[in-house]
Amino acid sequence: MTIAAKPAAKPKQGHVEVHDFAFSYDAADGPIEAAKGVAIDVNPGEFVSIIGPSGCGKSTLLNALAGFIKPTAGTVTVDGVAVERPGADRGMVFQQYSLFPWKTVRENVEFGLKMKGVDVHNRQRNARTLLGLAGLLPFENYYPERLSGGMKQRVGIVRALATGPKVLLLDEPFGALDAQTRVIMQQILTNMWQRLKISVLFVTHDIDEAIFLSDRVYCMTARPGMIKAEIVIPLERPRHQSMMMSSEFLALRRGLVSLIREESLKAMGGEINEVALQGLGIETHGESLADVV
């Protein structure tokens, strides 16, 4: 008799909900509204990306989820609990490398566990396990100055994962990397996510990256940032780089490029008139600005 294998249990924690989120701040020339009316939802174990033009509030939203800032209006919750301050249930990875230069790779990863009071044996074991998943175990005793940019960012991701967060927040973590390293890092991240099955909210400017990594993508408008569209990514998992040449991937890319281009033009100051374009040597020939730029 054949016994069917049980499907893998779905994660029950890490449900992110944002309702009517707004954030404004004071500037020299008056208050600036960074985002308003933002509503997003990340299911437990889901990988969701946010894209949009510069200054639309993507990082602001992530900082609110991390507990670094408080929204001007609206609610931000994880598993139904309002986010009031930073906490171990949320790991954060920034674009810049934020490692302690005086600590080794393993000591950097162990830091959060040490702060939680985990004993030496268990924190070393947990750190070495995650470093192995990221291909960094041979470098556990290196100091950050000896690592490449991609390796430093891998350490940063592993450190954020070491405390066992429900949600991983990433703010353009690969933005400073060269194209080849970025592709490798995308594959490493998606492989680790598939193994650990935690919720991920990923901010990026790279449309291909958002499609390749995500289950869903939210596209934001120019400031004040609002949700313009929610795109489901139906590509099969596990994902492979060869998928990026498929007709399905390219169709998704065309749609997102169109959405982002329109909002990026608004973010750059609205309509650029035809005379100004011709002064730059760009002929419109009756086409719309979005078709020319």
TORBA-829365 format. One line per 10 residues: number of its first residue (from 0); for each residue x, y, z of N, C-alpha, C, O. Coordinates in steps of 0.1 Angstrom, whole numbers, plus 5000, padded with zeros to 4 digits. Layout:
# TORBA-829365
NUM = X:Y:Z:X:Y:Z:X:Y:Z:X:Y:Z; ...
# end
This chain:
# TORBA-829365
0 = 5009:4988:5000:5000:5000:5000:5009:5012:5000:5018:5013:5008; 5006:5022:4991:5013:5035:4990:5006:5045:4999:4994:5048:4998; 5014:5052:5007:5009:5062:5016:5014:5076:5010:5026:5078:5009; 5005:5084:5007:5008:5097:5001:5015:5106:5011:5012:5106:5023; 5025:5113:5007:5033:5122:5015:5024:5134:5019:5017:5139:5011; 5025:5138:5032:5018:5150:5036:5024:5162:5030:5036:5164:5030; 5016:5172:5026:5021:5184:5021:5028:5192:5032:5025:5191:5044; 5038:5199:5028:5046:5207:5038:5036:5217:5045:5028:5224:5039; 5038:5218:5058:5029:5227:5066:5032:5242:5062:5044:5245:5061; 5022:5249:5061:5024:5264:5058:5027:5271:5070:5022:5268:5081
10 = 5036:5282:5069:5039:5290:5081:5026:5296:5087:5017:5300:5079; 5026:5297:5100:5014:5303:5106:5017:5317:5112:5008:5324:5116; 5030:5321:5112:5033:5334:5117:5040:5342:5106:5045:5337:5096; 5040:5355:5109:5046:5365:5100:5036:5371:5090:5039:5375:5079; 5023:5373:5095:5013:5380:5087:5014:5395:5089:5011:5400:5100; 5018:5402:5079:5020:5416:5079:5008:5423:5073:5003:5420:5062; 5002:5433:5080:4991:5440:5076:4993:5455:5077:4997:5460:5088; 4991:5463:5067:4992:5477:5067:4979:5483:5062:4975:5480:5051; 4973:5492:5070:4960:5498:5066:4961:5513:5067:4965:5518:5077; 4958:5520:5056:4957:5534:5056:4969:5541:5061:4969:5551:5068
20 = 4981:5535:5058:4993:5541:5063:4996:5554:5057:4995:5556:5045; 5000:5564:5065:5005:5577:5060:5016:5582:5069:5017:5578:5081; 5025:5589:5062:5037:5595:5070:5040:5608:5063:5042:5609:5051; 5042:5618:5072:5046:5631:5068:5057:5636:5077:5058:5632:5089; 5065:5646:5072:5075:5651:5081:5077:5666:5077:5073:5671:5066; 5084:5673:5086:5086:5688:5084:5099:5690:5076:5109:5684:5079; 5098:5699:5067:5110:5703:5059:5111:5718:5060:5103:5725:5065; 5122:5724:5055:5125:5738:5055:5114:5746:5049:5110:5757:5053; 5108:5741:5038:5097:5748:5031:5083:5743:5034:5074:5745:5027; 5082:5736:5046:5069:5731:5050:5068:5716:5051:5077:5709:5048
30 = 5056:5711:5056:5055:5697:5057:5055:5689:5044:5050:5695:5034; 5060:5677:5044:5061:5669:5032:5054:5656:5035:5056:5649:5045; 5044:5653:5026:5037:5640:5027:5044:5629:5019:5043:5630:5007; 5050:5620:5026:5058:5610:5019:5049:5598:5014:5051:5593:5003; 5039:5595:5022:5030:5584:5018:5016:5586:5024:5015:5592:5035; 5006:5581:5018:4992:5582:5023:4983:5571:5018:4985:5567:5007; 4975:5566:5027:4965:5556:5023:4970:5543:5018:4964:5536:5010; 4982:5539:5023:4989:5527:5018:4983:5515:5025:4981:5515:5037; 4979:5505:5018:4974:5492:5023:4981:5481:5016:4980:5479:5004; 4988:5473:5024:4994:5460:5019:4992:5449:5028:4989:5451:5040
40 = 4994:5437:5023:4992:5425:5031:5002:5415:5027:5003:5412:5015; 5009:5409:5036:5019:5398:5033:5015:5386:5041:5015:5386:5054; 5011:5376:5035:5007:5363:5041:5019:5356:5047:5030:5358:5043; 5017:5348:5058:5028:5341:5064:5036:5332:5053:5030:5325:5046; 5049:5334:5053:5057:5327:5044:5058:5332:5030:5064:5326:5021; 5051:5343:5027:5051:5349:5014:5062:5358:5011:5067:5365:5020; 5067:5359:4998:5077:5369:4994:5070:5379:4986:5065:5377:4975; 5071:5392:4991:5064:5403:4985:5074:5414:4983:5082:5417:4992; 5073:5420:4971:5082:5432:4968:5074:5444:4966:5062:5444:4963; 5081:5456:4969:5075:5469:4966:5084:5476:4957:5096:5478:4960
50 = 5079:5482:4946:5087:5490:4937:5080:5503:4935:5068:5504:4938; 5087:5513:4930:5081:5526:4928:5092:5536:4925:5104:5533:4928; 5089:5548:4921:5099:5558:4918:5106:5563:4931:5101:5561:4942; 5118:5569:4930:5125:5574:4941:5116:5584:4949:5109:5592:4943; 5117:5583:4962:5110:5592:4971:5095:5590:4973:5088:5598:4977; 5091:5577:4969:5076:5574:4970:5072:5569:4983:5060:5566:4985; 5082:5567:4992:5078:5562:5005:5080:5547:5008:5076:5542:5018; 5087:5540:4999:5090:5526:5000:5098:5523:5013:5094:5515:5021; 5109:5530:5014:5118:5528:5026:5111:5533:5039:5113:5527:5049; 5103:5543:5037:5096:5549:5049:5086:5538:5055:5085:5536:5067
60 = 5079:5531:5046:5070:5520:5050:5078:5509:5057:5073:5504:5067; 5089:5505:5051:5097:5495:5057:5102:5499:5071:5103:5491:5080; 5107:5511:5072:5111:5516:5085:5100:5516:5096:5103:5514:5107; 5088:5519:5091:5077:5518:5101:5074:5504:5105:5071:5501:5117; 5075:5494:5096:5074:5480:5099:5085:5475:5108:5083:5467:5117; 5097:5481:5107:5108:5477:5115:5107:5483:5129:5113:5479:5138; 5098:5494:5130:5096:5500:5143:5105:5512:5145:5107:5517:5157; 5112:5517:5135:5121:5528:5136:5114:5541:5136:5119:5551:5142; 5102:5542:5129:5094:5554:5129:5080:5550:5132:5076:5538:5130; 5072:5560:5136:5057:5557:5138:5049:5564:5127:5053:5576:5123
70 = 5039:5558:5122:5031:5564:5111:5024:5576:5116:5020:5577:5128; 5022:5585:5107:5014:5597:5110:4999:5593:5112:4992:5598:5120; 4995:5583:5104:4981:5578:5104:4982:5563:5100:4991:5559:5093; 4971:5556:5103:4970:5542:5099:4976:5532:5109:4981:5536:5119; 4976:5519:5105:4981:5509:5114:4991:5500:5107:4990:5498:5095; 5000:5495:5114:5010:5486:5109:5011:5474:5119:5015:5477:5131; 5008:5462:5115:5007:5451:5125:5015:5439:5119:5016:5437:5107; 5020:5431:5128:5025:5417:5125:5018:5407:5134:5018:5408:5146; 5011:5398:5127:5003:5388:5134:4993:5395:5144:4990:5390:5155; 4987:5406:5139:4976:5413:5146:4981:5422:5157:4973:5428:5164
80 = 4994:5422:5160:5000:5431:5170:5006:5443:5164:5014:5442:5155; 5002:5455:5169:5007:5468:5164:5022:5469:5166:5027:5465:5177; 5029:5473:5156:5044:5476:5157:5046:5489:5164:5042:5499:5159; 5052:5488:5175:5055:5501:5183:5070:5504:5184:5073:5516:5185; 5078:5494:5182:5093:5496:5184:5100:5484:5177:5093:5475:5173; 5113:5485:5175:5120:5474:5169:5119:5462:5178:5117:5463:5190; 5119:5450:5171:5118:5437:5179:5124:5426:5172:5126:5426:5160; 5127:5415:5179:5134:5403:5173:5125:5396:5164:5130:5387:5156; 5112:5399:5163:5103:5392:5154:5104:5397:5140:5098:5392:5130; 5112:5409:5138:5114:5414:5125:5129:5417:5123:5136:5424:5131
90 = 5135:5411:5112:5149:5413:5109:5150:5423:5097:5141:5423:5088; 5160:5432:5098:5161:5443:5088:5175:5442:5082:5185:5441:5088; 5175:5443:5068:5187:5444:5061:5187:5456:5052:5177:5459:5045; 5198:5465:5053:5198:5477:5046:5207:5476:5034:5214:5466:5032; 5207:5486:5025:5215:5486:5013:5230:5487:5017:5238:5480:5011; 5233:5496:5027:5247:5497:5031:5251:5486:5040:5242:5480:5047; 5263:5482:5040:5268:5471:5048:5269:5476:5063:5276:5485:5066; 5262:5470:5072:5261:5474:5086:5267:5464:5095:5262:5461:5106; 5279:5459:5091:5285:5449:5100:5295:5456:5110:5299:5467:5108; 5297:5449:5121:5307:5454:5131:5321:5450:5126:5324:5439:5125
100 = 5329:5460:5122:5342:5457:5116:5352:5450:5126:5361:5444:5122; 5350:5452:5139:5359:5446:5149:5354:5431:5153:5361:5425:5161; 5344:5426:5147:5339:5413:5150:5341:5404:5137:5340:5409:5126; 5343:5391:5139:5344:5382:5128:5331:5380:5122:5320:5384:5127; 5330:5373:5111:5318:5369:5104:5309:5362:5114:5297:5366:5115; 5314:5352:5120:5305:5344:5130:5301:5352:5142:5289:5351:5146; 5310:5361:5147:5306:5369:5158:5295:5380:5154:5287:5383:5162; 5296:5385:5142:5285:5394:5137:5272:5386:5137:5262:5392:5141; 5272:5374:5132:5259:5367:5131:5254:5363:5145:5242:5363:5148; 5263:5360:5154:5259:5357:5168:5254:5368:5176:5248:5366:5187
110 = 5257:5381:5172:5254:5392:5180:5240:5393:5186:5238:5394:5198; 5230:5391:5177:5216:5392:5181:5213:5381:5191:5205:5383:5200; 5218:5369:5188:5216:5358:5197:5222:5360:5211:5216:5357:5221; 5233:5366:5211:5240:5370:5224:5231:5380:5232:5230:5378:5244; 5225:5389:5225:5217:5399:5231:5204:5393:5237:5198:5398:5246; 5200:5382:5231:5188:5375:5235:5191:5365:5247:5182:5359:5253; 5204:5364:5250:5208:5355:5261:5210:5341:5258:5211:5332:5266; 5212:5338:5245:5214:5324:5240:5228:5320:5245:5238:5328:5243; 5230:5308:5250:5243:5303:5254:5252:5302:5243:5248:5300:5231; 5265:5302:5246:5276:5302:5236:5275:5290:5226:5276:5292:5214
120 = 5272:5278:5232:5272:5266:5223:5261:5267:5213:5263:5265:5201; 5249:5271:5217:5237:5272:5208:5238:5283:5198:5234:5282:5187; 5244:5295:5202:5245:5305:5193:5256:5303:5182:5254:5307:5171; 5266:5296:5186:5276:5292:5176:5271:5282:5166:5273:5283:5154; 5263:5272:5172:5257:5262:5163:5247:5268:5153:5248:5265:5141; 5239:5277:5158:5229:5284:5149:5236:5292:5139:5232:5292:5127; 5246:5300:5143:5253:5308:5134:5260:5300:5123:5259:5304:5111; 5266:5289:5127:5273:5281:5117:5264:5274:5107:5267:5272:5095; 5252:5271:5112:5242:5264:5103:5237:5274:5092:5237:5271:5081; 5234:5287:5096:5230:5297:5087:5241:5301:5077:5239:5303:5066
130 = 5253:5302:5083:5265:5305:5074:5267:5294:5064:5271:5297:5052; 5264:5282:5068:5265:5271:5058:5255:5272:5047:5258:5270:5035; 5243:5276:5050:5232:5278:5040:5236:5289:5030:5233:5288:5018; 5243:5299:5035:5247:5310:5027:5261:5309:5020:5265:5318:5013; 5267:5297:5022:5280:5294:5016:5291:5302:5022:5301:5305:5015; 5290:5306:5035:5300:5314:5041:5307:5308:5053:5316:5314:5059; 5305:5295:5055:5311:5288:5066:5326:5288:5065:5333:5290:5076; 5333:5287:5053:5347:5288:5053:5353:5301:5057:5365:5303:5059; 5344:5312:5058:5349:5325:5061:5344:5330:5075:5345:5342:5078; 5340:5320:5083:5334:5324:5096:5344:5332:5105:5339:5340:5114
140 = 5357:5330:5104:5367:5337:5112:5373:5349:5105:5382:5355:5111; 5368:5353:5093:5373:5365:5086:5366:5377:5093:5356:5376:5099; 5374:5388:5091:5368:5401:5095:5362:5408:5082:5366:5405:5071; 5352:5416:5084:5345:5422:5072:5354:5428:5062:5351:5428:5050; 5365:5434:5066:5374:5441:5056:5379:5431:5046:5384:5436:5036; 5379:5419:5049:5385:5409:5040:5374:5403:5030:5377:5394:5022; 5362:5408:5031:5351:5402:5024:5347:5411:5012:5349:5423:5012; 5342:5405:5001:5337:5413:4990:5323:5419:4994:5318:5415:5004; 5318:5428:4985:5305:5434:4988:5294:5424:4989:5286:5425:4998; 5294:5414:4980:5283:5404:4980:5284:5395:4993:5274:5392:4999
150 = 5296:5392:4997:5298:5384:5009:5294:5392:5022:5287:5386:5031; 5297:5405:5022:5292:5413:5033:5277:5413:5034:5272:5412:5045; 5271:5414:5023:5256:5415:5023:5250:5401:5027:5240:5401:5034; 5257:5391:5023:5252:5377:5028:5253:5376:5043:5244:5371:5049; 5264:5381:5048:5265:5381:5063:5254:5389:5069:5248:5385:5080; 5251:5401:5063:5240:5409:5069:5227:5402:5069:5219:5403:5078; 5224:5395:5058:5211:5387:5057:5211:5376:5067:5201:5374:5074; 5222:5369:5069:5223:5358:5078:5222:5363:5092:5215:5357:5101; 5228:5375:5095:5227:5380:5109:5212:5384:5112:5207:5382:5123; 5205:5389:5102:5191:5393:5104:5182:5380:5106:5172:5381:5113
160 = 5186:5369:5100:5179:5357:5101:5182:5349:5114:5174:5340:5118; 5193:5352:5120:5199:5344:5131:5189:5343:5143:5189:5333:5150; 5182:5354:5146:5174:5355:5158:5160:5348:5155:5151:5349:5164; 5158:5343:5144:5145:5336:5141:5134:5345:5139:5123:5343:5145; 5135:5356:5131:5124:5365:5130:5112:5359:5122:5114:5350:5114; 5100:5365:5124:5088:5360:5117:5088:5367:5103:5084:5361:5093; 5094:5379:5102:5094:5387:5090:5108:5392:5087:5115:5397:5096; 5112:5391:5074:5125:5397:5070:5122:5409:5061:5115:5408:5051; 5128:5421:5065:5126:5433:5058:5139:5437:5051:5149:5437:5057; 5138:5439:5038:5151:5442:5030:5149:5454:5022:5140:5455:5014
170 = 5157:5464:5025:5156:5477:5018:5168:5478:5007:5179:5482:5011; 5164:5475:4995:5174:5475:4984:5188:5469:4988:5198:5475:4986; 5188:5456:4993:5200:5451:4998:5211:5448:4988:5222:5447:4991; 5207:5447:4975:5216:5444:4964:5219:5456:4955:5226:5455:4945; 5215:5468:4960:5216:5480:4951:5230:5484:4948:5232:5490:4938; 5239:5481:4957:5253:5486:4955:5262:5475:4949:5274:5477:4947; 5256:5464:4945:5264:5453:4939:5264:5454:4924:5255:5459:4918; 5275:5448:4918:5276:5447:4904:5265:5437:4899:5260:5429:4906; 5263:5437:4886:5252:5430:4880:5253:5415:4882:5244:5408:4886; 5266:5409:4880:5268:5395:4882:5266:5391:4896:5260:5380:4899
180 = 5271:5398:4906:5270:5395:4920:5255:5396:4924:5251:5388:4932; 5248:5406:4918:5234:5407:4922:5226:5395:4918:5217:5391:4926; 5229:5390:4906:5221:5378:4902:5224:5366:4911:5215:5359:4915; 5236:5364:4915:5240:5354:4924:5233:5356:4938:5228:5346:4943; 5233:5368:4943:5227:5371:4955:5212:5368:4955:5206:5364:4965; 5205:5371:4944:5191:5369:4942:5188:5354:4944:5179:5350:4951; 5197:5346:4938:5195:5331:4938:5197:5326:4952:5190:5317:4957; 5208:5331:4959:5210:5327:4973:5199:5331:4982:5195:5323:4990; 5194:5343:4980:5183:5347:4989:5170:5339:4987:5164:5335:4997; 5167:5336:4975:5155:5328:4972:5156:5314:4977:5147:5308:4982
190 = 5169:5308:4976:5171:5295:4981:5170:5295:4996:5164:5285:5002; 5175:5305:5003:5174:5305:5018:5160:5307:5022:5155:5301:5032; 5152:5316:5015:5138:5318:5018:5130:5305:5017:5122:5302:5025; 5133:5298:5006:5125:5285:5004:5128:5275:5015:5120:5267:5019; 5140:5275:5021:5144:5266:5032:5138:5271:5045:5133:5262:5053; 5138:5284:5048:5133:5289:5061:5118:5292:5061:5112:5292:5072; 5113:5296:5050:5098:5299:5048:5093:5309:5058:5083:5308:5065; 5101:5321:5059:5096:5332:5066:5090:5342:5057:5092:5342:5045; 5082:5352:5062:5077:5362:5054:5087:5372:5050:5096:5375:5058; 5087:5377:5038:5097:5386:5033:5090:5398:5026:5081:5397:5018
200 = 5094:5410:5030:5090:5423:5023:5103:5429:5018:5111:5433:5026; 5103:5431:5005:5116:5434:4998:5114:5447:4990:5105:5447:4981; 5121:5457:4993:5120:5470:4985:5132:5470:4975:5143:5468:4978; 5128:5474:4963:5138:5474:4952:5134:5484:4941:5122:5487:4940; 5144:5489:4933:5141:5497:4921:5142:5488:4909:5138:5492:4898; 5147:5476:4911:5149:5467:4899:5137:5458:4896:5133:5449:4904; 5131:5461:4885:5119:5454:4881:5121:5439:4879:5113:5430:4884; 5132:5435:4872:5135:5421:4870:5137:5414:4883:5132:5403:4885; 5144:5420:4892:5146:5414:4905:5133:5412:4913:5131:5401:4919; 5124:5422:4912:5111:5420:4919:5103:5409:4913:5097:5401:4921
210 = 5103:5407:4900:5095:5396:4894:5102:5383:4898:5095:5374:4901; 5115:5382:4896:5122:5369:4899:5120:5364:4913:5118:5352:4915; 5120:5373:4923:5120:5369:4937:5106:5367:4942:5104:5359:4951; 5096:5374:4937:5084:5376:4944:5072:5366:4941:5071:5361:4930; 5063:5365:4951:5050:5359:4948:5040:5370:4943:5031:5368:4935; 5042:5382:4949:5034:5394:4945:5043:5406:4945:5053:5407:4953; 5039:5416:4937:5046:5429:4937:5036:5440:4938:5026:5441:4931; 5039:5449:4947:5031:5462:4949:5039:5473:4941:5051:5474:4943; 5032:5480:4933:5038:5492:4926:5032:5505:4933:5020:5506:4933; 5041:5514:4937:5036:5526:4943:5037:5538:4934:5044:5538:4924
220 = 5029:5548:4937:5028:5560:4929:5040:5570:4933:5047:5567:4943; 5041:5580:4925:5050:5591:4929:5045:5597:4942:5033:5596:4946; 5053:5604:4949:5050:5610:4962:5038:5620:4961:5037:5628:4952; 5028:5619:4971:5028:5610:4982:5025:5596:4978:5015:5593:4970; 5033:5586:4982:5032:5573:4977:5019:5566:4981:5015:5566:4993; 5012:5560:4972:5000:5552:4974:5002:5539:4965:5011:5538:4957; 4994:5529:4968:4995:5517:4960:4988:5519:4947:4976:5521:4947; 4995:5518:4936:4989:5520:4923:4984:5506:4917:4974:5506:4911; 4992:5495:4920:4988:5482:4915:4994:5471:4923:5004:5473:4930; 4987:5460:4923:4992:5448:4929:4993:5437:4918:4983:5434:4912
230 = 5005:5432:4916:5007:5422:4905:5010:5409:4911:5020:5407:4918; 5003:5399:4908:5006:5385:4912:5016:5379:4902:5014:5381:4890; 5026:5372:4907:5037:5366:4899:5034:5351:4898:5037:5344:4908; 5029:5346:4887:5025:5332:4887:5036:5322:4883:5033:5311:4880; 5049:5327:4882:5060:5318:4878:5062:5307:4888:5060:5309:4900; 5065:5295:4883:5067:5284:4892:5079:5285:4900:5088:5293:4897; 5079:5278:4912:5091:5277:4920:5095:5263:4921:5087:5254:4920; 5109:5261:4922:5119:5271:4924:5122:5279:4911:5120:5274:4900; 5126:5291:4913:5129:5300:4902:5144:5298:4897:5153:5295:4905; 5145:5299:4884:5159:5298:4878:5161:5310:4868:5151:5315:4863
240 = 5173:5314:4867:5176:5326:4859:5171:5324:4844:5168:5335:4838; 5170:5312:4839:5165:5310:4826:5151:5315:4824:5146:5318:4813; 5143:5316:4835:5129:5320:4834:5128:5335:4829:5118:5339:4824; 5139:5342:4831:5139:5357:4828:5138:5359:4813:5136:5371:4809; 5140:5349:4805:5138:5350:4791:5125:5345:4786:5123:5345:4774; 5117:5340:4795:5104:5334:4791:5094:5344:4786:5095:5356:4791; 5084:5341:4778:5074:5350:4774:5066:5355:4785:5062:5367:4786; 5063:5347:4795:5055:5350:4807:5063:5361:4815:5057:5371:4819; 5076:5359:4817:5084:5368:4825:5084:5382:4818:5082:5392:4824; 5087:5382:4805:5088:5394:4797:5075:5402:4796:5075:5414:4796
250 = 5063:5394:4796:5050:5401:4796:5048:5408:4810:5043:5420:4810; 5052:5402:4821:5051:5408:4834:5060:5420:4835:5056:5431:4840; 5072:5419:4829:5082:5430:4829:5076:5442:4821:5077:5454:4826; 5070:5440:4810:5065:5451:4802:5054:5458:4809:5053:5471:4809; 5045:5451:4816:5035:5457:4824:5040:5466:4835:5035:5477:4837; 5050:5461:4842:5056:5468:4854:5064:5480:4849:5064:5491:4855; 5071:5479:4838:5079:5490:4832:5069:5501:4829:5072:5513:4832; 5058:5498:4823:5048:5508:4819:5043:5516:4832:5042:5528:4831; 5040:5508:4842:5035:5514:4854:5045:5523:4861:5042:5534:4865; 5057:5518:4862:5068:5526:4868:5072:5538:4860:5075:5549:4866
260 = 5073:5537:4847:5077:5548:4839:5068:5560:4841:5072:5571:4842; 5055:5558:4841:5045:5568:4843:5047:5575:4856:5047:5588:4857; 5049:5568:4867:5051:5574:4880:5065:5580:4881:5066:5590:4888; 5075:5575:4875:5088:5581:4875:5088:5595:4869:5095:5604:4873; 5081:5596:4858:5080:5609:4851:5073:5619:4860:5078:5631:4861; 5063:5615:4868:5057:5624:4877:5066:5628:4888:5067:5640:4892; 5074:5618:4893:5084:5621:4904:5094:5631:4900:5100:5638:4908; 5097:5632:4886:5108:5641:4882:5102:5655:4879:5110:5663:4874; 5090:5657:4883:5085:5671:4882:5073:5672:4872:5070:5683:4868; 5067:5661:4869:5055:5662:4860:5058:5663:4846:5068:5657:4841
270 = 5050:5670:4838:5051:5670:4824:5064:5678:4820:5067:5689:4825; 5072:5672:4811:5083:5679:4804:5078:5683:4791:5074:5675:4783; 5079:5696:4788:5072:5701:4776:5081:5697:4763:5093:5694:4764; 5074:5698:4752:5080:5694:4740:5092:5703:4736:5102:5698:4730; 5091:5716:4739:5102:5725:4736:5115:5721:4744:5126:5721:4738; 5113:5717:4756:5125:5713:4764:5131:5700:4759:5143:5699:4759; 5123:5691:4754:5128:5678:4749:5136:5681:4736:5146:5676:4734; 5130:5690:4727:5137:5693:4715:5150:5700:4717:5160:5699:4710; 5151:5708:4729:5163:5715:4732:5174:5705:4736:5186:5708:4735; 5170:5693:4740:5179:5682:4743:5182:5673:4731:5189:5663:4732
280 = 5176:5677:4720:5178:5669:4708:5169:5657:4707:5172:5648:4699; 5158:5657:4714:5148:5646:4714:5136:5651:4706:5129:5660:4710; 5133:5644:4695:5121:5647:4687:5110:5638:4691:5111:5626:4692; 5098:5645:4694:5087:5637:4698:5078:5632:4687:5072:5621:4688; 5078:5639:4676:5070:5635:4664:5056:5631:4667:5050:5622:4662; 5050:5639:4676:5036:5637:4680:5034:5626:4690:5023:5623:4694; 5045:5619:4694:5043:5608:4704:5041:5614:4718:5045:5625:4721; 5035:5605:4727:5034:5609:4740:5048:5609:4747:5057:5602:4743; 5049:5616:4758:5062:5617:4765:5066:5603:4770:5078:5600:4769; 5056:5595:4775:5060:5582:4780:5066:5573:4769:5074:5564:4772
290 = 5061:5575:4756:5067:5567:4745:5081:5572:4742:5089:5564:4736; 5084:5585:4744:5097:5590:4740:5108:5587:4750:5119:5583:4746; 5104:5589:4763:5115:5588:4773:5118:5573:4777:5126:5570:4785
# end
